[in-house]
Amino acid sequence: MAAHTQKNNKPAKSGGKEAQPLIIAKTPAEEQRLKLERLMRNPDKLAPIPDRPKEWNPRAPPEFVRDVMGSSAGAGSGEFHVYRHLRRREYQRQDFLDKMADKFKEDLDYLDKVEQNKQAAEERTAKRRKKREKLKQKKMMAKKAKVEDNDDKKSESSEEEEDEEGREAEDDAEAPSFIMGKK
């Protein structure tokens, strides 16, 4: 038959998408590459994100057990299999509850550990902050002391200048007296 015929021998429509050759991935990496290529053909289209699989939960135990049975003598041959199935289901349920309790305990331990780490980090940060503040204070004190020393030197030099000026003023006051002939 013709190359472009469908199942019911009608010619295929040529206006639509072209048929892509079927490529079978041989490795997981190749499969991932093909998926990415298919997604990147139309980047505007949203990528499908699957939901998380639901966690398995055992069936709840029956509230009222009508036919209590055991693996004892007197039970029919078919009853033992029913008992075994119920027993297996109850063991699964108990294992599940134990695992959930362990997981809950591990989650609490993890949260405690995170809280301890956060507290330890905060303590280290506070200690380092205190150290930085101390250094900053020291620098400020050193700077103030240096400024005060400069002020003291200036004031001492100004006092010396004032003393010299005072002496000169005294000398000036005495000078005219010598000129006038006083001794």
C-alpha angles and dihedrals in degrees: 000000000000121000095237102047127123130220094280093047095255117137115257120250111256096198097075134068120316116249112259117220114254109252119189114206114229098188133034090244091055090047090053091048091053092050091051092049091051091050093047094052087078110023093176092063115090116249115239112248112194120223120248112268112256116253115252114255124189120235112266116256114262114265093219123026109206102187110037108196141163140190093270133127115279095045117116122254092254094048094068092063091051090049091048091051092050091047092050091049092050091049090050090051092050092047089050092051091049091050091048090051090050091048091049090050092048090050090052091048090050093050090048090050091049090050091049091049091049091049092048090049090050091050091050090048092049091049092050091045089053090049091050091049090050091052090046090051090049091051091048091049091048090049092049091047090051092049091047091050089052090048091048091050090048092047091046091049090046090048089050089048089049090049090049090046089048090050090047089048089051089047089049090050091051095042097070090049089059089047091053090054102256118139 
